[in-house]
Amino acid sequence: MLTFAKENGHVLSIDLTGRQIVLMTCNLRGEDCRLYQYANHYSPSALLQPLKLLIQKTMDTLPPTIHGVIGITVGVHAAVHDNTILFCPYYDLTGLPLAQELEHTFHIPVFIENEANFSALGEKTFCHDYSNMINLSIHTGIGLGLILNHQLYTGRSGFAGEFGHTIVEAGGRPCPCGNRGCIEQYASEPAILREYAELACLSSPTVDDLIADYRRQSPPAVSAIRTFTKYMAIAINNIATIFNPDIIIINSSFTSYLPDIIPMIQERLSRAQAAAASQSHPASDKFCPLIPSTLQDTAILLGGAAVCIRDFLGIQSLRL
């Protein structure tokens, strides 16, 4: 006789990168989703006004409801703390008063968060309800969303989960963070595309080019994907050793469109696990299920929606 009035409000979620701006609207259950995608031609210093116009344009398409738009979320590829962007190496939004400006303009709550954290919340809220889980987000960089005891963990100052800046090659390739040999310089999408471009003698290949060539078993593409699985196996081993989670989710174009990659990573891990087991080593039991993202490109947006809905309802956890 009673049901949740999911149509009484809207959520507006944004995935903001240096290449594109994706906006999504949904109802109070994360349903009836509508996506709007725009190229991002704006410098960080000139971003605010066009972003506000896109938000207003999107709001104008929504049907009237009792509560209207209950909040806005913005997922950024950056370290974030207290709604403030602290470190954004590839599209420098550091210090931009994004939350304050949007709240001042639209008079509703605005939540800024690291995209991997939103992705983890999206997967947990809508797909995989585990108490301890890891979401590994591999795009321009490599981020890690960490759920501990059903709660998102961001660390003392928001830098928890900056997994892309863990070092796998001492004295290796320089990274914008100031270190050398960070894993995202070897296994992020741009890093794998650079290797593929060099091997295939191409100027600026896309992820689609690499995937198509891999399906044809082109040697340069196969070699680049092997590099990806090598570093992912290192990453998963380190994550499993440190956190011993219930599940690890990989959100990457490579794992989304090439289903044999996860088994390749698992095979590398299985060899290590078998070696540990043969020596009766405790590490033989540290590995957990490894799966590709269910939500893929919408994980960030739905994770943001979950944060808005929780805030609106005044609750700490949400399962939809």
C-alpha positions in Angstrom: 0.0 0.0 0.0 3.0 2.3 0.4 5.8 2.9 -2.1 8.7 5.3 -2.4 7.8 8.5 -4.3 10.7 8.3 -6.6 9.3 10.8 -9.1 9.2 13.6 -6.6 12.6 14.9 -7.4 15.6 14.8 -9.8 19.3 14.4 -9.4 21.9 15.9 -11.7 25.3 14.2 -11.9 28.3 15.3 -13.9 31.4 13.5 -15.1 34.0 16.2 -15.8 37.3 15.5 -17.7 39.6 17.6 -19.8 38.0 16.1 -22.9 34.3 16.0 -22.2 31.5 17.0 -19.9 28.8 14.3 -19.4 25.6 15.2 -17.5 23.0 12.7 -16.3 19.6 13.3 -14.8 17.7 10.6 -12.9 14.9 10.2 -10.3 15.2 9.5 -6.6 15.9 5.8 -7.3 18.6 6.4 -9.9 16.1 5.5 -12.6 14.8 7.2 -15.8 18.4 8.2 -16.6 19.0 10.7 -19.4 22.6 11.4 -20.6 23.9 14.5 -22.3 27.5 14.5 -23.6 29.5 17.6 -24.7 33.1 18.1 -25.8 35.1 20.1 -23.2 36.9 22.8 -25.2 37.3 25.1 -22.2 40.4 25.9 -20.1 40.0 25.3 -16.4 39.9 29.1 -15.8 37.1 29.6 -18.4 35.0 26.5 -17.4 32.6 27.8 -14.8 30.3 29.9 -17.0 29.8 27.4 -19.8 29.3 24.6 -17.2 26.6 26.6 -15.5 24.9 27.1 -18.9 24.9 23.4 -19.6 23.5 22.7 -16.1 20.7 25.2 -16.6 20.0 23.9 -20.1 19.7 20.3 -18.7 17.5 21.4 -15.8 15.2 23.1 -18.2 14.4 19.8 -19.9 13.2 18.2 -16.6 9.4 18.0 -15.8 8.3 19.8 -12.7 8.3 17.9 -9.4 7.6 18.6 -5.8 11.3 18.9 -4.8 12.8 19.8 -8.2 16.5 19.1 -8.5 17.7 18.0 -5.1 21.4 18.3 -5.7 24.3 18.3 -8.2 27.4 16.1 -8.1 30.6 16.5 -10.1 33.1 13.6 -10.4 36.6 14.8 -11.2 39.8 13.0 -11.9 41.5 14.5 -8.9 42.1 14.3 -5.2 39.3 16.0 -3.3 38.7 16.9 0.3 35.8 18.7 1.9 34.4 19.6 -1.5 37.7 21.2 -2.6 39.9 19.9 -5.5 43.4 19.5 -4.1 45.4 17.8 -7.0 44.3 17.4 -10.6 47.3 16.6 -12.8 45.8 16.2 -16.2 43.1 19.0 -16.3 44.2 21.3 -13.5 41.1 22.3 -11.6 43.1 22.8 -8.4 41.7 25.6 -6.3 38.7 26.2 -8.7 35.7 27.1 -6.4 33.5 24.7 -8.3 31.1 23.7 -5.4 30.8 27.2 -4.1 30.0 28.7 -7.5 27.4 26.1 -8.4 25.7 26.3 -5.0 25.6 30.1 -5.2 24.1 29.9 -8.7 21.6 27.1 -8.3 20.9 27.2 -4.5 21.0 23.5 -4.0 23.6 21.1 -2.5 26.7 20.4 -4.7 29.0 17.5 -4.0 32.5 17.3 -5.6 34.3 13.9 -5.4 37.0 11.9 -7.0 35.7 9.9 -9.9 36.9 6.5 -8.6 35.2 7.1 -5.3 31.9 7.9 -7.1 32.4 4.8 -9.2 32.9 2.6 -6.1 29.7 4.1 -4.5 27.8 3.5 -7.8 28.8 -0.2 -8.0 28.0 -0.7 -4.3 24.6 1.1 -4.4 23.3 -0.4 -7.6 25.2 -3.7 -8.2 27.5 -5.3 -5.6 26.6 -4.8 -2.0 29.8 -6.0 -0.2 31.1 -4.5 3.1 34.7 -4.3 1.8 35.3 -3.7 -1.8 37.7 -2.0 -4.2 36.9 -0.2 -7.4 39.9 0.3 -9.7 39.2 3.0 -12.2 41.6 3.1 -15.2 41.1 6.0 -17.6 43.4 9.0 -18.0 45.0 8.0 -14.7 44.4 5.1 -12.3 42.2 5.7 -9.2 41.0 3.5 -6.5 37.7 3.8 -4.7 37.8 2.0 -1.3 34.7 0.9 0.6 35.5 -0.3 4.2 32.8 -1.6 6.4 30.2 -0.3 4.0 31.6 3.3 4.1 33.7 5.2 1.5 37.2 5.7 2.9 39.0 8.8 1.6 41.8 9.2 4.2 42.8 12.0 6.5 43.0 14.6 3.7 41.3 13.0 0.7 44.4 11.4 -0.9 43.4 7.8 -0.1 43.0 5.9 -3.3 45.5 7.8 -5.4 46.8 4.4 -6.5 48.0 5.6 -9.8 50.9 7.3 -8.0 52.2 4.1 -6.3 55.6 3.3 -7.7 56.2 0.1 -9.7 59.5 1.0 -11.5 62.1 2.7 -9.3 63.6 5.7 -11.1 61.2 5.1 -14.0 59.1 7.4 -16.2 58.4 10.9 -14.8 54.9 11.5 -13.5 53.1 14.9 -12.9 52.9 14.1 -9.2 56.7 14.7 -9.0 57.7 11.0 -8.6 59.1 8.6 -11.1 57.9 5.1 -12.0 54.2 5.6 -11.0 52.0 2.8 -12.2 49.7 5.1 -14.3 52.7 5.9 -16.4 52.7 2.3 -17.5 49.1 1.0 -17.3 46.7 3.9 -17.7 44.8 4.2 -21.0 47.2 6.9 -22.4 50.3 4.9 -21.4 49.0 1.7 -23.1 48.0 3.8 -26.2 51.5 5.3 -26.3 53.1 1.8 -26.3 50.7 0.6 -29.0 51.4 3.7 -31.1 55.1 3.2 -30.9 54.9 -0.5 -31.8 52.4 0.0 -34.6 54.0 3.2 -35.9 50.8 5.2 -35.5 50.6 8.9 -34.6 47.5 9.1 -32.4 45.5 5.8 -32.1 42.4 5.7 -30.1 41.2 3.0 -27.6 38.8 1.8 -30.3 41.8 1.4 -32.7 43.6 -0.7 -30.1 40.6 -2.9 -29.3 39.9 -3.5 -33.0 43.5 -4.5 -33.7 43.6 -6.7 -30.6 40.6 -8.6 -31.8 42.5 -9.2 -35.1 45.5 -10.3 -32.9 47.7 -7.7 -34.4 51.1 -8.1 -32.7 51.5 -4.5 -31.5 48.0 -4.6 -30.0 48.6 -7.9 -28.3 51.9 -6.7 -26.9 50.3 -3.5 -25.5 47.4 -5.5 -23.9 50.0 -7.9 -22.4 51.7 -4.9 -20.8 48.3 -3.9 -19.4 47.7 -7.3 -17.9 51.2 -7.5 -16.4 50.8 -4.2 -14.5 47.2 -5.0 -13.5 48.4 -8.3 -12.0 51.0 -6.3 -10.0 48.3 -3.8 -9.0 45.7 -6.5 -8.0 48.4 -8.4 -6.0 49.3 -5.3 -4.1 45.7 -4.3 -3.4 44.8 -7.8 -2.3 47.8 -7.9 0.0 47.1 -4.6 1.6 43.3 -4.6 1.9 42.2 -8.3 1.4 38.7 -7.1 0.2 35.6 -9.1 -0.6 35.8 -8.1 -4.3 37.8 -6.0 -6.7 36.1 -4.3 -9.7 38.0 -3.0 -12.7 36.5 -0.1 -14.6 38.4 0.3 -17.9 37.6 0.4 -21.5 40.0 -2.5 -22.0 38.2 -4.9 -19.6 34.8 -3.7 -20.7 35.3 -4.5 -24.4 37.8 -7.3 -24.3 36.4 -10.0 -22.0 39.5 -12.2 -22.1 41.6 -9.6 -20.2 40.2 -10.5 -16.8 41.1 -14.2 -17.2 44.6 -13.2 -18.4 45.1 -11.1 -15.2 43.7 -14.0 -13.1 46.0 -16.4 -14.8 49.0 -14.3 -13.7 47.6 -14.1 -10.2 46.9 -17.8 -10.1 50.5 -18.6 -10.8 51.6 -16.5 -7.9 48.9 -18.0 -5.7 49.9 -21.5 -6.7 53.5 -20.8 -5.9 52.5 -19.4 -2.5 50.2 -22.4 -1.8 53.0 -24.9 -2.6 55.0 -23.3 0.2 52.0 -23.2 2.6 52.2 -19.4 2.5 49.3 -17.4 3.9 49.3 -15.3 0.7 47.7 -18.3 -1.1 44.3 -17.2 0.4 44.5 -13.5 -0.2 42.9 -13.2 -3.6 39.2 -12.4 -4.1 36.8 -12.3 -7.0 38.0 -9.9 -9.8 35.3 -8.7 -12.1 34.8 -6.0 -14.8 32.6 -3.0 -13.9 28.9 -3.6 -14.3 28.0 0.1 -14.7 31.1 1.0 -16.9 30.8 4.7 -18.0 27.8 5.4 -15.8 29.4 4.3 -12.6 30.7 7.8 -11.8 27.3 9.4 -12.5 25.2 6.9 -10.6 27.6 7.0 -7.7 27.1 10.8 -7.6 23.4 10.2 -7.7 23.6 7.9 -4.7 25.4 10.6 -2.7 22.7 13.2 -3.5 19.9 10.8 -2.7 21.5 9.8 0.6 21.9 13.5 1.6 18.3 14.3 0.6 16.9 11.4 2.6 19.2 12.0 5.6 20.6 8.5 5.6 24.1 7.0 5.8 23.7 4.0 3.5 21.6 3.3 0.4 20.9 0.1 -1.6 18.9 0.4 -4.8 
